[in-house]
Amino acid sequence: MRISVTIFLTDETITPIRLARELEQRGFAGLYLPEHTHIPVERTTPYPAGGDLPPEYGRTLDPFVTLGQAAAVTERLGLGTGITLVAQHDPIDLAKQIATLDHLSGGRFTLGLGFGWNVEEAADHGVDWRTRRELVRDRMALMWALWAEEPTAYEGEFGGVRASFAFPKPVQKPRTPKVNGPRTLIGGAAGPKLFAHISEYADGWMPIGGRGLSETLPVLRSTWTDAGRDPETLQVVPYAVYPSAGKLAHYAELGIEEVVVQLPPAGEADVLRVLDDYAEYL
């Protein structure tokens, strides 16, 4: 099983370059970074985990700039987002960022995408909360058009693009007509709508914490095969996991091949100490 990590990298934590080098040298599989452009002070949306929102949410580094630094000082380390808030981006700009990072890293990028939880943050980007899932799907389709080998036009409900020359292209070749670009994993809680989206336009699921997979995985696998997808290609990557030997053994029994474990949003000494603790799982 591959062990990757996630962390809220901020202006107060270990640096991306130091962390990336340490991860590759120690044999970790990848580095996944979250995204928040800003956290409005006047916020009525509750923190999903309960209690006060941790301060690192408002201090996160831009994931694409940060992963670019990590790519430049590593050769094998996987690079991913967990997750990109696609609804909050201009899709033409985002397609260029993703393709550039994937190209420069030699195809090491994983696009973890999600629909968000912070209503006020999304509203500042002009996102209508009620239609954000449909907006994300539409923006993904626009990006697929820009990543196509031949100039391809797209016109959707929320926007479009003319047939265009758009290089570089992501390294990975299309898996289906609707699964194009880098490896794509969708985050979110289990449910029929989420599983339908995953089966339509992603490579798999990124469940936060990984709870309840014994019950939910069979449902996702059924939705996946009903959509005509090859059951052998479904990828499930539990995310932000606090690992234990028993938990990882359970995931392995379920056929999971990669787990993303949580690091603290801390300085160098504390982060390296946790990496030492996680070494037993490599």
RACOR-V962946 format. One record per residue. N is the residue number from 1. RES is the residue in one letter. D_CENTER is the distance of its C-alpha to the mean C-alpha in Angstrom with 2 decimals. Layout:
BEGIN
{{N	RES	D_CENTER} {N	RES	D_CENTER}}
END
This chain:
BEGIN
{{1	M	18.63} {2	R	16.09} {3	I	15.20} {4	S	12.25} {5	V	11.91} {6	T	10.13} {7	I	12.40} {8	F	13.28} {9	L	14.93} {10	T	17.69} {11	D	21.09} {12	E	22.60} {13	T	20.62} {14	I	20.77} {15	T	20.10} {16	P	17.15} {17	I	19.77} {18	R	21.47} {19	L	18.46} {20	A	17.12} {21	R	20.68} {22	E	21.19} {23	L	18.17} {24	E	19.34} {25	Q	22.92} {26	R	22.38} {27	G	20.57} {28	F	17.05} {29	A	14.65} {30	G	11.65} {31	L	10.29} {32	Y	6.87} {33	L	7.53} {34	P	7.53} {35	E	9.29} {36	H	12.73} {37	T	15.32} {38	H	18.14} {39	I	19.45} {40	P	22.70} {41	V	25.51} {42	E	27.04} {43	R	24.45} {44	T	25.40} {45	T	21.99} {46	P	21.99} {47	Y	19.42} {48	P	17.80} {49	A	18.73} {50	G	22.23} {51	G	24.44} {52	D	23.95} {53	L	20.68} {54	P	20.19} {55	P	21.10} {56	E	18.06} {57	Y	16.14} {58	G	18.58} {59	R	18.51} {60	T	14.95} {61	L	15.01} {62	D	13.41} {63	P	10.22} {64	F	11.43} {65	V	14.93} {66	T	14.10} {67	L	12.18} {68	G	15.18} {69	Q	17.46} {70	A	15.83} {71	A	16.11} {72	A	19.71} {73	V	20.87} {74	T	19.39} {75	E	20.02} {76	R	18.08} {77	L	15.14} {78	G	11.74} {79	L	9.41} {80	G	5.66} {81	T	3.59} {82	G	3.34} {83	I	3.82} {84	T	5.82} {85	L	9.06} {86	V	10.30} {87	A	13.63} {88	Q	14.44} {89	H	14.51} {90	D	17.32} {91	P	15.91} {92	I	18.42} {93	D	17.42} {94	L	13.67} {95	A	14.59} {96	K	16.68} {97	Q	14.25} {98	I	11.69} {99	A	14.74} {100	T	16.43} {101	L	13.87} {102	D	13.53} {103	H	17.33} {104	L	18.23} {105	S	16.25} {106	G	17.81} {107	G	14.93} {108	R	12.77} {109	F	9.50} {110	T	6.45} {111	L	4.71} {112	G	1.74} {113	L	4.72} {114	G	7.40} {115	F	11.08} {116	G	11.86} {117	W	14.76} {118	N	16.88} {119	V	19.43} {120	E	21.21} {121	E	18.35} {122	A	17.51} {123	A	21.27} {124	D	21.78} {125	H	19.64} {126	G	21.92} {127	V	19.65} {128	D	21.77} {129	W	20.13} {130	R	21.92} {131	T	20.45} {132	R	16.90} {133	R	15.53} {134	E	18.05} {135	L	17.22} {136	V	13.55} {137	R	14.98} {138	D	17.65} {139	R	15.62} {140	M	13.62} {141	A	17.15} {142	L	18.41} {143	M	15.90} {144	W	16.91} {145	A	20.44} {146	L	19.94} {147	W	18.40} {148	A	21.34} {149	E	23.98} {150	E	26.69} {151	P	26.79} {152	T	25.62} {153	A	26.15} {154	Y	24.16} {155	E	25.48} {156	G	23.61} {157	E	24.29} {158	F	22.49} {159	G	23.08} {160	G	23.83} {161	V	24.35} {162	R	27.39} {163	A	27.49} {164	S	26.57} {165	F	26.46} {166	A	22.94} {167	F	22.27} {168	P	20.63} {169	K	18.94} {170	P	15.76} {171	V	17.17} {172	Q	16.21} {173	K	18.68} {174	P	18.25} {175	R	18.08} {176	T	19.59} {177	P	20.82} {178	K	17.76} {179	V	15.09} {180	N	15.20} {181	G	13.40} {182	P	10.86} {183	R	9.42} {184	T	7.39} {185	L	6.08} {186	I	6.90} {187	G	7.08} {188	G	10.65} {189	A	14.14} {190	A	16.11} {191	G	18.40} {192	P	20.03} {193	K	18.32} {194	L	14.74} {195	F	15.94} {196	A	17.72} {197	H	14.77} {198	I	12.85} {199	S	16.17} {200	E	16.85} {201	Y	14.05} {202	A	11.22} {203	D	11.48} {204	G	10.69} {205	W	9.56} {206	M	7.48} {207	P	10.50} {208	I	10.88} {209	G	13.94} {210	G	14.78} {211	R	18.06} {212	G	20.18} {213	L	18.64} {214	S	22.22} {215	E	22.88} {216	T	19.73} {217	L	18.92} {218	P	22.25} {219	V	21.65} {220	L	18.34} {221	R	20.14} {222	S	23.03} {223	T	21.13} {224	W	19.45} {225	T	22.89} {226	D	24.59} {227	A	22.42} {228	G	23.83} {229	R	20.87} {230	D	21.81} {231	P	21.30} {232	E	20.88} {233	T	17.69} {234	L	15.59} {235	Q	12.82} {236	V	12.01} {237	V	10.02} {238	P	11.20} {239	Y	9.23} {240	A	11.27} {241	V	14.32} {242	Y	17.72} {243	P	19.16} {244	S	22.65} {245	A	24.46} {246	G	25.11} {247	K	21.58} {248	L	20.33} {249	A	23.43} {250	H	22.68} {251	Y	19.22} {252	A	21.02} {253	E	23.63} {254	L	21.13} {255	G	20.11} {256	I	16.70} {257	E	16.22} {258	E	13.29} {259	V	12.69} {260	V	10.67} {261	V	13.49} {262	Q	13.93} {263	L	15.97} {264	P	18.17} {265	P	17.94} {266	A	21.23} {267	G	23.44} {268	E	23.86} {269	A	26.39} {270	D	24.58} {271	V	21.24} {272	L	23.23} {273	R	25.21} {274	V	22.25} {275	L	21.17} {276	D	24.79} {277	D	24.55} {278	Y	21.50} {279	A	23.38} {280	E	25.18} {281	Y	22.14} {282	L	21.64}}
END
